[in-house]
Amino acid sequence: MWSGGATPTDLRGALCVNAGTAHVVRGDLDAGARLLSRALQVQPDSAPALRAMAQLELVRGNHAGALEVLKRRRVPQTAGK
């Protein structure tokens, strides 16, 4: 049994997002992109993976690409925010 209700897929996706983000922060954008793409293959609607991929595109200077990534999943905004 997995703790907190997380499935192996959830854990694999989170690991890829964390590792991908670490690579991006270190400046290894290609390795970051590979890991973030893998996270999105495992969990296509993962908000953390989509945000990290959009951030990667911004770091690359690809603003249109970042916007396309963010359009994949629109999170409803709550009233008052």
C-alpha positions, 0 to 999 in steps of 0.5 A: 500500500502506498502512503497518502494514497499516492500511486506509483504513477503519481510518485513517478510523475513527481520524481520526474518533475522534481528532477527536471526542475533541478536540471533546469535550475542548474542550467541543463535545459535539455535534461530538464526537458526530457524529464519534464516530458516524461512526467507529462507522458505519465501524467498529462494533466499534472499541474506541477509538470505543466507549470515546470514545462512552461517555466522551462519554455520561458527560460528558453525565451519561448514565450509562445511555447510557454503559453501553449503549455499553460493552455493544455490545462486551465485551472478554474480561478476561485472567486476573490482571487 
